Amino acid sequence: MKILAINCGSSTLKFQLIQVDHKDMALGQEQRLAFGTIERIGGHGTINFTAENKEGLREAATVADHGEAVRRMLGWLGSLGLLGPGGLEAVGHRVVHGGYRFTEPALISSEVIDNIEATSHLAPLHNAPS
């Protein structure tokens, strides 16, 4: 099973693509397939991606917004065949502050998105990109 973990900051996107072979695997036995960051989203920034096979992408880039950052990340992962057969089974995303509404993980739904937007004032630089 491939799991994509994402963390959007105010001007960054960080990710890891992890392979978990069976649900009984102990924590720490998963295989990291790829990881990376995009820094200074909204201006002149940097892309720094690395795959398990050590193939990487390092470049200066202007990334307009978090949507473009996600498209670049997915495009790079796809170009390496890491999103191929079987694709992703799960995506996890860290939200900085969920107020009283979110005190544990939640499955994304339109209601959850609305509630994240409603709590964006608690962490305005981080929740909006989330």
All heavy atoms as an XYZ file, in Angstrom:
974
protein
N       0.845     -1.166      0.000
C       0.000      0.000      0.000
C       0.895      1.234      0.000
O       1.831      1.326      0.789
C      -0.897     -0.019      1.244
C      -1.581      1.285      1.497
S      -2.877      1.323      2.763
C      -2.120      0.576      4.169
N       0.598      2.188     -0.873
C       1.346      3.441     -0.931
C       0.541      4.534     -0.237
O      -0.659      4.701     -0.494
C       1.610      3.845     -2.371
C       2.603      2.950     -3.065
C       2.816      3.395     -4.498
C       3.685      2.395     -5.224
N       3.713      2.643     -6.661
N       1.225      5.268      0.630
C       0.601      6.343      1.395
C       1.397      7.617      1.140
O       2.622      7.632      1.264
C       0.604      6.028      2.904
C      -0.150      4.727      3.161
C       0.011      7.190      3.690
C       0.023      4.200      4.572
N       0.700      8.689      0.804
C       1.319      9.985      0.598
C       0.997     10.856      1.808
O      -0.174     11.080      2.119
C       0.797     10.635     -0.680
C       1.338     12.012     -1.033
C       2.851     11.967     -1.251
C       0.629     12.563     -2.260
N       2.020     11.318      2.502
C       1.858     12.215      3.646
C       2.288     13.614      3.218
O       3.380     13.791      2.674
C       2.705     11.739      4.818
N       1.415     14.586      3.448
C       1.649     15.962      3.009
C       1.548     16.898      4.208
O       0.711     16.711      5.087
C       0.605     16.389      1.953
C       0.654     15.475      0.736
C       0.807     17.839      1.542
C      -0.465     15.718     -0.248
N       2.372     17.938      4.189
C       2.307     18.997      5.193
C       2.494     20.319      4.458
O       3.580     20.591      3.950
C       3.406     18.792      6.245
C       3.390     19.857      7.323
O       2.656     20.834      7.270
N       4.238     19.661      8.313
N       1.433     21.105      4.365
C       1.521     22.431      3.753
C       1.709     23.469      4.843
O       0.942     23.509      5.804
C       0.238     22.764      2.986
S       0.058     21.899      1.443
N       2.718     24.290      4.676
C       2.910     25.426      5.560
C       2.451     26.684      4.865
O       1.829     26.630      3.800
N       2.775     27.801      5.423
C       2.334     29.063      4.834
C       2.954     29.278      3.454
O       2.308     29.821      2.561
C       2.675     30.226      5.753
O       4.073     30.266      5.997
N       4.206     28.845      3.269
C       4.859     29.007      1.967
C       5.675     27.771      1.591
O       6.618     27.860      0.800
C       5.758     30.243      1.989
O       6.793     30.071      2.939
N       5.306     26.614      2.149
C       6.030     25.380      1.857
C       5.076     24.222      1.615
O       3.918     24.249      2.029
C       6.952     24.967      3.026
O       6.146     24.706      4.171
C       7.982     26.018      3.332
N       5.596     23.214      0.955
C       4.925     21.924      0.842
C       5.999     20.879      1.124
O       7.075     20.925      0.520
C       4.345     21.707     -0.553
C       3.701     20.330     -0.720
C       2.314     20.458     -1.304
C       4.549     19.425     -1.578
N       5.716     20.002      2.072
C       6.617     18.893      2.386
C       5.835     17.611      2.176
O       4.627     17.566      2.443
C       7.105     18.979      3.826
C       7.872     20.243      4.116
C       8.174     20.369      5.585
C       8.810     21.719      5.827
N       8.700     22.159      7.192
N       6.517     16.556      1.720
C       5.815     15.292      1.501
C       6.743     14.112      1.683
O       7.971     14.236      1.593
C       5.186     15.240      0.104
C       6.194     15.016     -0.991
C       6.493     13.721     -1.419
C       6.846     16.075     -1.592
C       7.431     13.503     -2.419
C       7.787     15.864     -2.592
C       8.070     14.572     -3.004
N       6.125     12.958      1.914
C       6.794     11.655      1.879
C       5.829     10.672      1.232
O       4.635     10.699      1.522
C       7.103     11.136      3.284
C       8.218     11.851      3.974
C       8.662     11.106      5.205
O       9.267     10.046      5.103
N       8.346     11.656      6.362
N       6.350      9.824      0.385
C       5.591      8.713     -0.181
C       6.138      7.452      0.469
O       7.337      7.179      0.388
C       5.745      8.636     -1.705
C       4.989      7.506     -2.385
C       3.481      7.663     -2.203
C       5.345      7.445     -3.868
N       5.263      6.707      1.127
C       5.667      5.564      1.939
C       4.994      4.308      1.420
O       3.810      4.328      1.076
C       5.274      5.795      3.415
C       5.951      7.069      3.934
C       5.639      4.602      4.284
C       5.346      7.591      5.206
N       5.736      3.216      1.389
C       5.206      1.896      1.026
C       5.088      1.072      2.299
O       6.057      0.907      3.041
C       6.162      1.192      0.058
C       5.757     -0.226     -0.309
C       4.625     -0.251     -1.315
O       4.616      0.509     -2.268
N       3.670     -1.122     -1.107
N       3.879      0.572      2.550
C       3.635     -0.322      3.680
C       3.157     -1.630      3.083
O       2.145     -1.661      2.381
C       2.571      0.258      4.641
C       2.305     -0.689      5.785
C       3.005      1.616      5.153
N       3.883     -2.709      3.326
C       3.568     -3.974      2.662
C       2.403     -4.730      3.288
O       1.673     -5.402      2.594
C       4.806     -4.864      2.589
C       5.816     -4.303      1.609
O       5.401     -3.727      0.588
O       7.017     -4.415      1.875
N       2.226     -4.640      4.575
C       1.071     -5.286      5.199
C       0.677     -4.527      6.439
O       1.491     -3.868      7.078
C       1.273     -6.777      5.510
C       2.683     -7.226      5.638
N       3.353     -7.274      6.820
C       3.569     -7.650      4.694
C       4.575     -7.712      6.626
N       4.739     -7.940      5.346
N      -0.612     -4.617      6.779
C      -1.136     -3.818      7.891
C      -0.560     -4.232      9.240
O      -0.647     -3.484     10.197
C      -2.660     -3.870      7.917
C      -3.247     -5.226      8.220
C      -4.757     -5.152      8.199
C      -5.343     -6.508      8.538
N      -6.781     -6.470      8.562
N       0.057     -5.400      9.326
C       0.639     -5.845     10.592
C       2.090     -5.388     10.770
O       2.727     -5.740     11.748
C       0.577     -7.377     10.694
C      -0.851     -7.880     10.717
O      -1.726     -7.140     11.200
O      -1.090     -9.001     10.231
N       2.595     -4.608      9.817
C       3.968     -4.110      9.917
C       4.116     -3.219     11.137
O       3.259     -2.405     11.435
C       4.304     -3.251      8.692
C       5.049     -3.939      7.610
S       5.338     -2.751      6.275
C       7.078     -2.888      6.157
N       5.226     -3.368     11.813
C       5.513     -2.505     12.958
C       5.905     -1.114     12.464
O       6.473     -0.960     11.378
C       6.640     -3.107     13.790
N       5.599     -0.112     13.265
C       5.984      1.250     12.956
C       7.493      1.311     12.760
O       8.249      0.736     13.529
C       5.559      2.179     14.092
C       5.762      3.664     13.859
C       4.922      4.135     12.680
C       5.377      4.444     15.102
N       7.928      1.985     11.719
C       9.349      2.084     11.435
C       9.840      1.081     10.408
O      10.975      1.164      9.951
N       8.989      0.123     10.016
C       9.391     -0.863      9.014
C       8.910     -0.497      7.615
O       9.209     -1.198      6.658
C       8.863     -2.248      9.388
C       9.525     -2.817     10.611
C       9.018     -4.214     10.929
O       7.973     -4.653     10.451
N       9.759     -4.932     11.748
N       8.167      0.609      7.496
C       7.712      1.045      6.186
C       8.915      1.493      5.354
O       9.978      1.789      5.892
C       6.690      2.171      6.317
C       7.224      3.443      6.927
C       7.238      3.455      8.448
O       6.689      2.549      9.099
O       7.848      4.379      9.000
N       8.727      1.529      4.039
C       9.794      1.945      3.132
C       9.449      3.318      2.573
O       8.386      3.508      1.988
C       9.947      0.951      1.990
C      11.013      1.357      0.994
C      11.048      0.463     -0.233
O      10.180     -0.383     -0.428
N      12.045      0.644     -1.066
N      10.340      4.261      2.739
C      10.135      5.589      2.168
C      10.557      5.538      0.715
O      11.722      5.272      0.395
C      10.934      6.632      2.945
C      10.689      8.039      2.420
C      11.187      9.089      3.352
N      12.643      9.074      3.408
C      13.343     10.007      4.038
N      12.739     10.980      4.675
N      14.660      9.941      4.043
N       9.621      5.777     -0.190
C       9.889      5.740     -1.623
C      10.405      7.066     -2.151
O      11.205      7.098     -3.084
C       8.631      5.344     -2.391
C       8.014      3.984     -2.039
C       6.711      3.793     -2.793
C       8.998      2.867     -2.326
N       9.895      8.167     -1.579
C      10.293      9.498     -2.033
C       9.924     10.516     -0.965
O       9.037     10.271     -0.142
C       9.598      9.843     -3.350
N      10.611     11.651     -1.021
C      10.298     12.738     -0.102
C      10.762     14.037     -0.727
O      11.544     14.044     -1.683
C      10.962     12.522      1.263
C      12.467     12.462      1.218
C      13.226     13.580      1.503
C      13.119     11.285      0.880
C      14.608     13.522      1.457
C      14.506     11.212      0.844
C      15.259     12.338      1.126
N      10.278     15.148     -0.190
C      10.736     16.412     -0.738
C      10.058     17.617     -0.148
O       9.153     17.506      0.690
N      10.530     18.763     -0.626
C       9.987     20.045     -0.198
C       9.927     21.003     -1.379
O      10.720     20.903     -2.324
C      10.858     20.702      0.896
O      12.165     20.926      0.370
C      10.939     19.858      2.143
N       8.989     21.892     -1.292
C       8.975     23.079     -2.144
C       8.954     24.252     -1.172
O       8.078     24.335     -0.316
C       7.763     23.112     -3.093
C       7.802     21.921     -4.055
C       7.729     24.432     -3.862
C       6.634     21.861     -5.024
N       9.941     25.108     -1.292
C      10.099     26.242     -0.380
C       9.755     27.552     -1.088
O       9.959     27.686     -2.284
C      11.555     26.324      0.107
C      12.066     25.075      0.795
C      11.615     24.955      2.237
O      11.164     25.957      2.813
O      11.702     23.834      2.764
N       9.259     28.487     -0.342
C       8.926     29.847     -0.783
C       7.876     29.848     -1.896
O       8.046     30.494     -2.930
C      10.194     30.614     -1.170
C      11.086     30.885      0.043
C      12.296     31.731     -0.247
N      13.265     31.167     -1.171
C      14.141     30.205     -0.862
N      14.159     29.690      0.325
N      15.000     29.777     -1.765
N       6.792     29.124     -1.653
C       5.657     29.129     -2.583
C       5.107     30.556     -2.647
O       4.969     31.223     -1.629
C       4.574     28.131     -2.118
C       5.116     26.703     -2.200
C       3.293     28.302     -2.920
C       4.230     25.660     -1.555
N       4.795     30.999     -3.854
C       4.287     32.346     -4.055
C       5.378     33.304     -4.515
O       5.132     34.483     -4.731
N       6.571     32.800     -4.666
C       7.691     33.632     -5.098
C       8.781     32.778     -5.708
O       8.538     31.658     -6.148
N       9.986     33.317     -5.701
C      11.143     32.585     -6.225
C      11.602     31.623     -5.142
O      12.070     32.036     -4.092
C      12.261     33.542     -6.613
C      11.853     34.528     -7.661
N      11.566     34.152     -8.953
C      11.656     35.861     -7.600
C      11.220     35.215     -9.646
N      11.257     36.267     -8.861
N      11.441     30.337     -5.401
C      11.749     29.343     -4.390
C      12.596     28.220     -4.911
O      13.262     28.339     -5.943
N      12.531     27.102     -4.171
C      13.316     25.931     -4.543
C      12.474     24.665     -4.452
O      11.580     24.561     -3.615
C      14.541     25.768     -3.617
O      14.079     25.662     -2.271
C      15.492     26.926     -3.749
N      12.788     23.737     -5.326
C      12.198     22.403     -5.310
C      13.327     21.441     -5.003
O      14.388     21.506     -5.626
C      11.547     22.064     -6.663
C      10.376     23.001     -6.930
C      11.120     20.594     -6.713
C       9.735     22.839     -8.294
N      13.099     20.564     -4.041
C      14.113     19.591     -3.646
C      13.404     18.259     -3.395
O      12.835     18.054     -2.327
C      14.840     20.069     -2.390
C      16.025     19.203     -2.051
O      16.385     18.276     -2.776
N      16.643     19.499     -0.922
N      13.395     17.387     -4.396
C      12.735     16.086     -4.321
C      13.793     14.981     -4.409
O      14.738     15.092     -5.188
C      11.758     15.874     -5.484
C      10.592     16.818     -5.544
C       9.888     16.967     -6.720
C      10.177     17.550     -4.443
C       8.794     17.818     -6.810
C       9.089     18.410     -4.517
C       8.391     18.540     -5.710
N      13.600     13.906     -3.655
C      14.507     12.763     -3.691
C      13.694     11.478     -3.701
O      12.742     11.344     -2.925
C      15.439     12.759     -2.460
O      16.152     13.992     -2.426
C      16.421     11.604     -2.519
N      14.077     10.532     -4.552
C      13.440      9.219     -4.594
C      14.358      8.202     -3.932
O      15.569      8.407     -3.832
C      13.154      8.794     -6.034
N      13.785      7.091     -3.504
C      14.543      6.021     -2.858
C      15.706      5.563     -3.725
O      16.772      5.227     -3.232
C      13.616      4.843     -2.536
C      14.297      3.681     -1.875
C      14.788      3.987     -0.469
O      14.277      4.920      0.173
O      15.706      3.292     -0.014
N      15.496      5.566     -5.036
C      16.562      5.151     -5.945
C      17.586      6.266     -6.153
O      18.430      6.185     -7.019
C      15.974      4.703     -7.285
C      15.291      5.836     -8.028
O      15.353      7.001     -7.628
N      14.627      5.509     -9.115
N      17.460      7.308     -5.349
C      18.368      8.463     -5.336
C      18.182      9.385     -6.524
O      18.931     10.339     -6.684
C      19.840      8.049     -5.200
C      20.126      7.153     -4.025
C      19.725      7.803     -2.716
C      20.057      6.878     -1.559
N      19.135      6.913     -0.481
N      17.204      9.106     -7.379
C      16.907     10.042     -8.453
C      16.233     11.243     -7.811
O      15.327     11.102     -6.998
C      15.981      9.391     -9.483
C      15.725     10.278    -10.679
C      15.042      9.542    -11.811
O      15.070      8.302    -11.836
O      14.493     10.216    -12.670
N      16.676     12.422     -8.156
C      16.128     13.598     -7.512
C      15.911     14.742     -8.469
O      16.279     14.686     -9.644
N      15.303     15.760     -7.939
C      15.064     16.992     -8.679
C      15.397     18.134     -7.731
O      14.828     18.223     -6.642
C      13.598     17.075     -9.124
C      13.143     18.391     -9.740
C      13.863     18.644    -11.067
C      11.637     18.387     -9.948
N      16.340     18.957     -8.136
C      16.712     20.125     -7.351
C      16.800     21.292     -8.310
O      17.633     21.279     -9.231
C      18.049     19.907     -6.650
C      17.928     18.982     -5.469
C      19.278     18.419     -5.047
N      19.135     17.354     -4.074
C      18.672     16.128     -4.303
N      18.272     15.816     -5.505
N      18.582     15.227     -3.353
N      15.935     22.281     -8.077
C      15.960     23.426     -8.968
C      15.347     24.648     -8.304
O      14.520     24.515     -7.398
C      15.212     23.119    -10.271
C      13.732     22.857    -10.109
C      13.033     22.478    -11.415
O      13.688     21.898    -12.299
O      11.831     22.765    -11.541
N      15.777     25.791     -8.782
C      15.123     27.032     -8.409
C      13.864     27.128     -9.266
O      13.869     26.725    -10.432
C      16.047     28.215     -8.674
N      12.785     27.602     -8.675
C      11.526     27.666     -9.425
C      10.610     28.710     -8.827
O      10.666     28.988     -7.632
C      10.832     26.308     -9.397
N       9.777     29.258     -9.665
C       8.706     30.117     -9.198
C       7.451     29.259     -9.180
O       7.032     28.732    -10.211
C       8.518     31.332    -10.124
O       9.736     32.080    -10.123
C       7.383     32.212     -9.654
N       6.898     29.080     -7.996
C       5.691     28.277     -7.812
C       4.617     29.225     -7.292
O       4.749     29.773     -6.191
C       5.942     27.107     -6.829
C       4.684     26.294     -6.635
C       7.083     26.235     -7.338
N       3.573     29.426     -8.092
C       2.587     30.462     -7.812
C       1.810     30.240     -6.523
O       1.578     31.176     -5.758
C       1.619     30.581     -8.986
N       1.382     28.988     -6.290
C       0.537     28.727     -5.131
C       0.630     27.258     -4.735
O       1.348     26.480     -5.371
C      -0.919     29.122     -5.420
C      -1.495     28.449     -6.657
O      -1.070     27.323     -7.008
O      -2.386     29.044     -7.298
N      -0.069     26.889     -3.689
C       0.000     25.507     -3.193
C      -0.579     24.505     -4.198
O      -0.117     23.373     -4.263
C      -0.701     25.399     -1.844
C       0.096     26.004     -0.733
N       0.108     27.361     -0.497
C       0.920     25.453      0.180
C       0.909     27.617      0.522
N       1.421     26.478      0.951
N      -1.567     24.922     -4.977
C      -2.122     24.045     -6.002
C      -1.070     23.660     -7.023
O      -0.940     22.490     -7.404
N      -0.286     24.650     -7.461
C       0.793     24.365     -8.403
C       1.857     23.479     -7.752
O       2.402     22.580     -8.386
C       1.438     25.650     -8.910
C       2.538     25.398     -9.920
C       3.219     26.656    -10.431
O       2.682     27.765    -10.252
O       4.312     26.507    -11.007
N       2.135     23.711     -6.474
C       3.118     22.883     -5.762
C       2.680     21.422     -5.742
O       3.476     20.521     -6.004
C       3.319     23.407     -4.338
N       1.404     21.180     -5.467
C       0.887     19.806     -5.439
C       0.966     19.190     -6.833
O       1.365     18.034     -6.988
C      -0.553     19.767     -4.888
C      -1.194     18.402     -5.105
C      -0.564     20.131     -3.404
N       0.617     19.956     -7.865
C       0.705     19.440     -9.239
C       2.143     19.068     -9.601
O       2.385     18.039    -10.219
C       0.124     20.442    -10.239
C      -1.400     20.516    -10.206
C      -1.968     21.380    -11.321
N      -1.617     22.791    -11.183
C      -2.248     23.659    -10.402
N      -3.266     23.265     -9.655
N      -1.876     24.922    -10.355
N       3.104     19.882     -9.192
C       4.510     19.570     -9.478
C       4.956     18.311     -8.746
O       5.652     17.472     -9.298
C       5.406     20.741     -9.106
C       5.310     21.879    -10.087
C       6.371     22.904     -9.801
N       6.292     23.996    -10.744
C       7.345     24.593    -11.256
N       8.558     24.204    -10.929
N       7.189     25.578    -12.086
N       4.551     18.179     -7.487
C       4.907     16.993     -6.707
C       4.316     15.746     -7.346
O       5.029     14.768     -7.579
C       4.380     17.136     -5.273
C       4.509     15.878     -4.427
S       3.500     15.950     -2.926
C       1.840     16.027     -3.587
N       3.024     15.774     -7.663
C       2.376     14.604     -8.262
C       2.942     14.301     -9.646
O       3.119     13.141    -10.006
C       0.863     14.809     -8.326
C       0.140     14.834     -6.981
C      -1.332     15.191     -7.170
C       0.293     13.516     -6.240
N       3.245     15.338    -10.416
C       3.840     15.132    -11.744
C       5.188     14.448    -11.652
O       5.486     13.534    -12.420
N       6.007     14.882    -10.694
C       7.324     14.267    -10.515
C       7.193     12.825    -10.062
O       7.837     11.931    -10.610
C       8.157     15.079     -9.521
C       9.502     14.503     -9.253
C      10.596     14.550    -10.087
C       9.918     13.776     -8.099
N      11.662     13.911     -9.494
C      11.272     13.424     -8.275
C       9.282     13.402     -6.925
C      11.995     12.716     -7.328
C      10.002     12.694     -5.973
C      11.338     12.358     -6.180
N       6.338     12.571     -9.065
C       6.129     11.196     -8.598
C       5.621     10.315     -9.740
O       6.064      9.185     -9.911
C       5.146     11.168     -7.426
C       5.654     11.763     -6.112
C       4.505     11.908     -5.114
C       6.777     10.931     -5.530
N       4.699     10.839    -10.539
C       4.170     10.087    -11.680
C       5.230      9.823    -12.731
O       5.283      8.733    -13.310
N       6.118     10.787    -12.967
C       7.154     10.610    -13.986
C       8.141      9.502    -13.615
O       8.771      8.922    -14.484
C       7.908     11.921    -14.220
O       8.786     12.206    -13.142
N       8.250      9.202    -12.321
C       9.125      8.122    -11.864
C       8.395      6.783    -11.776
O       8.980      5.781    -11.387
C       9.709      8.461    -10.485
C      10.600      9.683    -10.417
C      11.055      9.926     -8.990
C      11.788      9.553    -11.348
N       7.102      6.781    -12.112
C       6.323      5.555    -12.036
C       5.885      5.201    -10.623
O       5.400      4.097    -10.387
N       6.024      6.120     -9.697
C       5.684      5.824     -8.302
C       4.185      5.889     -8.030
O       3.734      5.464     -6.975
C       6.438      6.774     -7.361
C       7.942      6.571     -7.331
C       8.628      7.666     -6.530
C       8.283      5.191     -6.766
N       3.431      6.422     -8.966
C       1.977      6.472     -8.800
C       1.291      5.508     -9.740
O       0.086      5.556     -9.903
C       1.465      7.900     -9.036
C       2.056      8.968     -8.129
C       1.473     10.330     -8.471
C       1.835      8.631     -6.670
N       2.057      4.615    -10.354
C       1.558      3.677    -11.351
C       0.603      2.648    -10.796
O      -0.253      2.960     -9.975
N       0.759      1.399    -11.189
C      -0.159      0.332    -10.808
C      -0.437      0.319     -9.301
O       0.475      0.387     -8.489
C       0.568     -0.945    -11.234
C       1.466     -0.497    -12.340
C       1.881      0.907    -11.984
N      -1.704      0.284     -8.981
C      -2.104      0.310     -7.582
C      -2.286      1.717     -7.064
O      -3.080      1.953     -6.176
N      -1.547      2.674     -7.622
C      -1.676      4.061     -7.224
C      -1.536      4.284     -5.734
O      -0.913      3.509     -5.030
N      -2.135      5.331     -5.289
C      -2.132      5.657     -3.868
C      -3.347      5.048     -3.204
O      -4.446      5.091     -3.747
C      -2.186      7.175     -3.669
C      -1.001      7.970     -4.151
C      -1.284      9.460     -4.029
C       0.245      7.603     -3.384
N      -3.169      4.489     -2.030
C      -4.311      3.983     -1.273
C      -4.770      4.970     -0.224
O      -5.907      4.916      0.222
C      -3.981      2.641     -0.633
C      -3.944      1.533     -1.650
C      -4.099      0.181     -1.005
O      -4.916      0.029     -0.084
O      -3.385     -0.734     -1.442
N      -3.875      5.868      0.192
C      -4.258      6.845      1.206
C      -3.390      8.083      1.083
O      -2.241      8.015      0.651
C      -4.095      6.247      2.608
N      -3.969      9.205      1.450
C      -3.249     10.470      1.538
C      -3.560     11.051      2.906
O      -4.726     11.133      3.302
C      -3.684     11.462      0.434
C      -2.988     12.802      0.610
C      -3.423     10.881     -0.946
N      -2.516     11.415      3.619
C      -2.689     12.080      4.907
C      -2.182     13.491      4.799
O      -1.189     13.761      4.125
N      -2.882     14.415      5.442
C      -2.476     15.811      5.403
C      -2.586     16.394      6.800
O      -3.617     16.249      7.465
C      -3.364     16.615      4.449
C      -2.860     18.002      4.210
N      -2.863     18.976      5.177
C      -2.316     18.560      3.111
C      -2.346     20.089      4.677
N      -2.013     19.848      3.423
N      -1.545     17.040      7.240
C      -1.534     17.667      8.558
C      -2.167     19.046      8.461
O      -1.815     19.853      7.608
C      -0.089     17.798      9.050
C       0.029     18.503     10.356
C       1.513     18.595     10.727
N       1.694     19.500     11.825
C       1.953     20.801     11.707
N       2.059     21.342     10.514
N       2.117     21.550     12.769
N      -3.103     19.319      9.346
C      -3.699     20.644      9.477
C      -3.236     21.186     10.825
O      -3.323     20.496     11.842
C      -5.243     20.582      9.398
C      -5.850     21.948      9.641
C      -5.673     20.043      8.036
N      -2.733     22.401     10.837
C      -2.100     22.946     12.037
C      -3.058     23.041     13.218
O      -2.744     22.609     14.318
C      -1.475     24.327     11.736
C      -0.987     25.006     13.003
C      -0.328     24.170     10.754
N      -4.228     23.614     13.015
C      -5.105     23.861     14.162
C      -6.556     23.608     13.759
O      -7.091     24.274     12.898
C      -4.947     25.300     14.636
C      -5.389     25.528     16.042
N      -6.524     24.966     16.579
C      -4.829     26.258     17.027
C      -6.651     25.356     17.831
N      -5.628     26.144     18.130
N      -7.174     22.642     14.398
C      -8.564     22.309     14.106
C      -9.549     22.775     15.168
O     -10.722     22.427     15.113
N      -9.058     23.530     16.131
C      -9.955     24.011     17.182
C     -10.601     22.855     17.916
O     -10.040     21.756     17.995
N     -11.773     23.064     18.429
C     -12.486     21.998     19.148
C     -13.090     20.982     18.189
O     -13.474     19.895     18.604
C     -13.571     22.595     20.052
C     -14.705     23.233     19.281
C     -15.803     22.471     18.868
C     -14.675     24.577     18.941
C     -16.829     23.033     18.135
C     -15.709     25.153     18.217
C     -16.783     24.377     17.827
O     -17.790     24.936     17.095
N     -13.169     21.313     16.909
C     -13.798     20.412     15.938
C     -12.945     19.192     15.628
O     -13.452     18.129     15.324
C     -14.098     21.158     14.644
C     -15.159     22.211     14.780
C     -15.360     22.909     13.446
N     -16.516     23.760     13.488
C     -16.453     25.084     13.503
N     -15.285     25.698     13.480
N     -17.552     25.798     13.527
N     -11.623     19.367     15.641
C     -10.728     18.282     15.245
C      -9.701     18.030     16.343
O      -8.776     18.804     16.527
C     -10.010     18.611     13.933
C     -10.949     18.847     12.793
C     -11.151     20.117     12.293
C     -11.650     17.797     12.230
C     -12.024     20.346     11.245
C     -12.530     18.004     11.183
C     -12.724     19.282     10.689
N      -9.889     16.936     17.029
C      -8.943     16.544     18.079
C      -8.289     15.205     17.764
O      -7.515     14.698     18.558
C      -9.656     16.474     19.440
O     -10.730     15.535     19.345
C     -10.185     17.846     19.845
N      -8.651     14.648     16.602
C      -8.082     13.381     16.145
C      -8.205     13.332     14.631
O      -8.866     14.186     14.029
C      -8.796     12.198     16.793
C     -10.290     12.160     16.521
C     -10.991     11.079     17.323
O     -10.725     10.932     18.523
O     -11.814     10.374     16.711
N      -7.578     12.360     13.973
C      -7.670     12.281     12.512
C      -9.125     12.214     12.035
O      -9.997     11.681     12.730
C      -6.940     10.974     12.183
C      -6.000     10.781     13.319
C      -6.734     11.309     14.532
N      -9.345     12.772     10.846
C     -10.688     12.787     10.262
C     -10.584     12.477      8.774
O      -9.629     12.884      8.110
C     -11.332     14.160     10.459
N     -11.559     11.755      8.261
C     -11.640     11.525      6.817
C     -12.168     12.792      6.156
O     -13.101     13.425      6.664
C     -12.569     10.346      6.504
C     -12.060      8.970      6.928
C     -13.121      7.909      6.670
C     -10.775      8.619      6.186
N     -11.569     13.156      5.038
C     -11.962     14.381      4.354
C     -13.339     14.221      3.714
O     -13.622     13.241      3.027
C     -10.935     14.752      3.269
C      -9.582     15.051      3.901
C     -11.395     15.933      2.436
C      -9.567     16.233      4.840
N     -14.176     15.187      3.971
C     -15.495     15.285      3.365
C     -15.750     16.773      3.142
O     -14.969     17.621      3.601
C     -16.566     14.714      4.310
O     -16.675     15.535      5.470
N     -16.833     17.104      2.469
C     -17.123     18.529      2.264
C     -17.373     19.217      3.613
O     -16.996     20.377      3.800
C     -18.314     18.719      1.320
O     -19.442     18.041      1.803
N     -17.952     18.507      4.569
C     -18.165     19.075      5.905
C     -16.829     19.341      6.608
O     -16.639     20.391      7.239
C     -19.020     18.137      6.758
C     -19.280     18.661      8.148
C     -20.092     17.696      9.017
O     -20.503     16.632      8.518
O     -20.284     18.020     10.191
N     -15.891     18.409      6.500
C     -14.573     18.597      7.110
C     -13.866     19.791      6.470
O     -13.290     20.626      7.169
C     -13.726     17.315      6.999
C     -12.266     17.578      7.328
C     -14.291     16.236      7.914
N     -13.924     19.903      5.156
C     -13.305     21.042      4.471
C     -13.927     22.346      4.948
O     -13.221     23.319      5.251
C     -13.406     20.886      2.936
C     -12.520     19.725      2.485
C     -12.997     22.183      2.228
C     -12.727     19.318      1.042
N     -15.248     22.385      5.051
C     -15.934     23.586      5.555
C     -15.471     23.931      6.965
O     -15.251     25.101      7.288
C     -17.457     23.391      5.543
C     -18.041     23.356      4.139
O     -17.341     23.772      3.180
O     -19.196     22.900      4.006
N     -15.297     22.910      7.800
C     -14.865     23.152      9.176
C     -13.402     23.608      9.250
O     -13.059     24.416     10.105
C     -15.089     21.916     10.046
C     -16.549     21.752     10.425
O     -17.241     22.730     10.694
N     -17.015     20.526     10.438
N     -12.561     23.094      8.370
C     -11.176     23.580      8.321
C     -11.168     25.050      7.921
O     -10.457     25.870      8.512
C     -10.311     22.738      7.365
C     -10.106     21.323      7.930
C      -8.956     23.406      7.119
C      -9.481     20.348      6.953
N     -11.977     25.390      6.929
C     -12.075     26.791      6.513
C     -12.608     27.663      7.654
O     -12.133     28.774      7.871
C     -12.953     26.924      5.274
C     -12.291     26.370      4.028
C     -13.195     26.348      2.815
O     -14.407     26.659      2.924
O     -12.694     26.008      1.731
N     -13.575     27.145      8.415
C     -14.155     27.902      9.528
C     -13.166     28.120     10.663
O     -13.305     29.077     11.427
C     -15.403     27.187     10.052
N     -12.160     27.260     10.762
C     -11.158     27.413     11.821
C      -9.876     28.059     11.306
O      -8.894     28.146     12.045
C     -10.807     26.047     12.466
O     -10.297     25.176     11.458
C     -11.999     25.425     13.142
N      -9.872     28.538     10.078
C      -8.636     29.073      9.507
C      -8.119     30.283     10.269
O      -6.924     30.550     10.265
C      -8.793     29.389      8.029
O      -9.731     30.421      7.853
N      -8.996     30.994     10.970
C      -8.549     32.150     11.754
C      -7.638     31.736     12.918
O      -6.877     32.555     13.440
C      -9.754     32.923     12.298
C     -10.575     32.157     13.291
N     -11.452     31.166     12.883
C     -10.609     32.189     14.639
C     -12.019     30.641     13.975
N     -11.524     31.249     15.044
N      -7.670     30.456     13.320
C      -6.825     29.973     14.409
C      -5.368     29.828     13.989
O      -4.466     29.883     14.833
C      -7.352     28.635     14.939
C      -8.761     28.666     15.516
C      -9.238     27.253     15.838
C      -8.819     29.561     16.755
N      -5.141     29.596     12.723
C      -3.779     29.484     12.164
C      -3.839     30.002     10.731
O      -3.755     29.232      9.786
C      -3.288     28.051     12.223
N      -4.026     31.302     10.556
C      -4.320     31.841      9.225
C      -3.249     31.593      8.171
O      -3.582     31.434      6.997
C      -4.504     33.337      9.482
C      -3.940     33.606     10.820
C      -3.986     32.326     11.581
N      -1.988     31.526      8.553
C      -0.947     31.288      7.560
C      -0.856     29.830      7.136
O      -0.332     29.529      6.072
C       0.417     31.734      8.096
C       0.574     33.227      8.353
C       1.948     33.513      8.942
C       0.350     34.027      7.081
N      -1.378     28.914      7.969
C      -1.223     27.494      7.688
C      -2.518     26.801      7.278
O      -2.497     25.926      6.427
C      -0.622     26.778      8.905
C       0.786     27.182      9.158
N       1.116     28.270      9.905
C       1.954     26.663      8.722
C       2.434     28.411      9.940
N       2.965     27.444      9.228
N      -3.637     27.137      7.909
C      -4.871     26.421      7.593
C      -5.397     26.746      6.200
O      -5.977     25.878      5.553
C      -5.955     26.699      8.631
C      -5.776     25.846      9.888
O      -4.721     25.263     10.098
N      -6.806     25.779     10.689
N      -5.200     27.964      5.721
C      -5.705     28.307      4.387
C      -5.108     27.403      3.307
O      -5.849     26.856      2.489
C      -5.455     29.775      4.094
N      -3.799     27.200      3.260
C      -3.251     26.263      2.258
C      -3.731     24.829      2.460
O      -3.825     24.081      1.505
C      -1.733     26.358      2.440
C      -1.486     27.626      3.158
C      -2.714     27.886      3.978
N      -4.007     24.467      3.701
C      -4.464     23.102      3.970
C      -5.778     22.843      3.293
O      -6.078     21.752      2.866
C      -4.611     22.887      5.478
O      -3.358     22.985      6.104
